[in-house]
Amino acid sequence: SFNGRVVKTAATTLLASETGALCLFNAAAGFTYTLPPAAAGLEFEFWVTVTATSVVHRIACTTGDFLVGTILHSTDGTFVTAPHDANGTTHLAWAGNGAETGGIKGDWVKVVGISGTKWQVTGYNQATGTEATPFKTS
């Protein structure tokens, strides 16, 4: 822990009791953090400290939960902001591949429980190549 804050550094299923945790993607071989069942007021922050080079950095909802909200993407070379939206009905994961969908050192994502089935997502990602949404339906 850091000043009482839980810090995670490896694949795990997060617990509601760990609300407020800082979860670091700290390995080039990406891994998954699975969120606990959504509940209003729970929150987790995810920071990419090492760019994904094999497999993806992934934040996954538990069965029946979905992501809603917007990630801002900085596009490759032009530095024009491009928003990517999670729709709250089919998007159940964020996946940064170290290129087109983010997962690059310096990226961050925050999720806050807003109901028993929804996580509000915000963040900033970088991208290279042809930018694409980081939100997944599976």
C-alpha positions, -999 to +999 in steps of 0.1 A: +000+000+000+010+036-005-002+060+023-030+035+030-039+032-007-039-003-022-015-006-051-019-036-075+008-047-099-003-080-114-034-097-129-061-100-104-098-098-097-103-067-077-125-067-046-151-040-036-131-036-004-101-024-025-120+006-038-096+035-044-069+011-055-042+022-080-037-006-105-005-005-126+001-021-160+038-026-154+048-054-178+052-055-215+033-088-216-001-074-209-025-088-183-061-083-171-076-066-141-112-078-135-135-054-118-157-065-089-195-064-094-204-027-100-218-007-071-224+030-069-193+048-054-166+021-060-137+035-080-104+023-094-075+040-113-054+022-139-020+036-151+001+022-179+038+023-167+051-001-194+037-001-230+021-034-240+041-053-266+025-087-264-010-095-253-031-064-242-035-045-210-071-052-202-098-040-177-128-063-177-162-061-161-177-090-143-206-107-160-236-085-164-218-052-159-209-026-186-187+004-192-202+038-201-183+070-208-155+084-229-118+079-233-098+107-251-072+095-275-042+115-288-038+106-324-005+096-339+016+125-352-012+150-354-020+153-317-057+158-325-080+145-297-103+117-308-130+105-283-139+069-280-172+061-263-183+031-242-220+027-248-231+012-214-250-017-230-224-039-249-189-026-239-176-048-211-138-042-214-111-017-222-081-032-240-049-013-248-027-031-273+003-008-271-005+007-305-039+015-321-060+012-290-037+027-264-019+007-237+011+030-241+032+042-212+015+073-197-021+062-205-046+062-177-082+050-171-105+056-142-137+037-135-164+047-110-194+026-101-226+045-109-251+017-104-253-020-098-245-027-135-226+003-148-190+017-145-184+053-156-151+053-175-128+083-182-092+086-192-066+095-217-048+072-241-022+076-268-022+057-301+000+049-330-010+038-365-046+038-374-063+047-341-092+024-329-115+022-300-102+005-269-137-007-259-146-044-264-178-064-264-161-096-254 
